Amino acid sequence: MSFRAWKFLTAFAALVLGVSAQENQQTTASRELAVTVGKSVLVDSPQTIERIAVANGELAEAIAITPHEILVNGKLAGETSMIVWQQGGNRLFFDLTVNRSESRIDGIRREIGQDTANKDVTLSVEGEAVFLRGTVPDLVAAQRAVDIASILGKTVNLLRVNIPGTDAQILLKVKFVDVDRSVTQQLGINLFSSGGTGTIGRIATGQFSPPLVLPDFTQAGAQTQITFSNQLNLFLFRPDLNLGVTVAALQSRNLLQILAEPNVLAINGKTASFLAGGEFPFPNLQGGGAGLGAVTIQFREFGVRINFTPTITPRGTIRLQVAPEVSSLDFANGLIFQGFTIPALTTRRVSTEIELEEGQTFAIGGLLDNRDTETFNRVPGLASIPFFGHLFRSRQVNKSNSELIVMVTPELVRPIPKEQTPPMLKMPGTFMEPNTTASAPRTPGMEVTGPVPLKPLPDPTMTVEELTRANQRLQGTTGQGTTGAPALQFVPMLSPTAPGVQGAPPPAPPSGAAPPGVQR
């Protein structure tokens, strides 16, 4: 082969290889293909299709309908790739984009607009993210808009919320009405002799203490002494007969009336407590350990108390957890401990949960207590004598009637305007003139100091995150209300057997232990 022929063949081969490389480059170049979610696209192939592959089958699926047709179905919004192998070794590359359905997005927008009743809420889709913008009335509406938009994918909440107004405040008006009446009748006769004809004696039923008759035997001819153990109504004595009589005839009527009307104000959902009374101390014996036998003083509260938690329900009613109580010191049923009188407590308490509308009244507790007690004593035999038998009988009748009712009335209230005079109690007397000014010292008002640093908000809205953090701060600073009595207080008090008390032997401290002292 000549050199010229070789050169021609070399040039022809280079030309053929260049054309093949150009065709292969054109074959491997990616093509743009778009489909909408829920719809299909048909792709034609001039050559016979051998194989199809989709990178992300969750976004789209490709199905060969005929040897020259491919059906592409959109499933989820996103981007992926599709490769088609043709007969002869050619390959087709597609950049497949699955677009969201605009009709579906418009439907979500309509749902958000209808639910929030606000046309300012906008929804935009960028890739796989959904952005919510606009202003809603409260956090509930914001959360509902996010829930609806999350159907389209991951939602970014950029909504703003109107700053809420003041929480509702509930005033609870409680009335304690207590009427206690009692009637007592006593009738009894005691006979006694002071020593006539050398005889000393008495006749009594024992219900009412008779007088004590004692002769004075220390001196001859001394007179007899008569000692009375109680104050009697009638007393008669005949010295010539050395015969006396005491008569207990008493009729008494007692009336006790109590009317307490505590009023307490609380924010919706918060607990309020009110106490008008005091605390009284009583000893408490400690046991166990080194404090065995030590006495501490524990304080208990008494008086008019009310604990309640109001909650406004979605129905517009007010649900109350209320526990009113009226207690007083009862020395008649008290306890004497080491010479100290410890009073008991007479308590009337109601604890319940009710629901009622504003201004309505519930009688949450009531008590009607009637008691009739009759005690009859007689001397056997002598009490059966006609007519004179009444001298040897005694009777005591106690009748009591107690009526109690507790009523509650909730009201929604607002603060008193600054121009209106607040309610004041009527003072029966006048106070002394103040030394400084006609009014109590106070910090000057805004008319003197000027506006306070707080300024009106330029924007009456805030983001959802800001409002959520503000609510959390309010919950943290307010805390949980107290539903029961405050924690008991302990005051140290030396025990009669504790070291340092006069007459008590100092006990030897155990080895390695601290010396004993006042126990708390």
Number of C-alpha atoms within 10 A of each C-alpha: 5 6 7 9 9 11 10 11 11 11 10 12 11 12 11 10 11 12 12 12 11 10 12 14 10 12 14 14 11 15 13 10 16 15 21 20 20 15 13 17 14 14 14 12 14 9 14 14 21 16 13 17 15 18 14 13 15 13 20 27 18 21 13 16 11 12 15 15 17 19 15 22 20 25 20 20 22 19 16 17 19 22 19 18 17 19 11 10 8 15 19 17 18 18 15 24 21 23 20 21 17 11 9 12 17 12 12 19 20 12 15 24 16 11 13 19 13 15 14 12 20 15 18 14 15 7 12 13 14 19 19 21 15 16 23 23 16 17 19 12 18 23 15 14 25 21 13 15 24 16 12 19 14 14 21 14 19 16 23 24 22 17 15 12 6 8 10 14 20 24 19 23 17 22 17 21 16 18 15 17 15 17 15 17 16 19 18 26 24 24 20 20 22 25 17 13 9 9 9 16 14 16 15 22 22 15 19 22 17 25 21 14 18 15 14 12 10 7 7 7 8 10 13 14 11 13 10 11 11 10 10 16 11 11 13 11 15 11 11 7 12 17 18 17 19 21 20 21 16 13 13 10 11 10 12 10 12 11 10 14 14 18 15 17 21 19 17 17 19 19 20 20 20 15 17 13 14 12 12 14 16 18 18 15 12 16 11 8 7 16 17 13 17 23 24 21 18 17 18 16 19 20 18 22 20 25 21 27 24 26 22 19 11 7 7 11 13 23 18 20 17 24 19 26 19 21 17 17 16 13 14 8 12 13 14 11 10 7 7 10 12 18 18 16 18 15 14 17 15 14 14 12 13 13 17 16 16 16 14 12 14 15 12 17 17 14 12 11 10 13 10 12 10 12 11 13 17 20 17 12 9 14 18 14 12 8 8 11 15 16 21 22 23 25 19 19 15 16 15 17 15 17 15 17 15 22 17 23 18 25 16 17 11 12 6 10 8 7 6 7 8 8 7 6 5 6 7 6 6 6 7 6 9 9 8 8 8 8 9 8 8 6 7 9 10 9 7 8 9 9 10 8 6 6 7 7 8 6 8 11 19 15 16 21 15 13 19 13 11 12 11 12 12 11 12 10 8 10 11 12 14 14 16 12 12 9 8 9 11 15 13 13 16 17 21 15 17 22 18 14 12 10 9 12 11 13 11 9 11 10 7 6 8 9 12 15 14 15 19 15
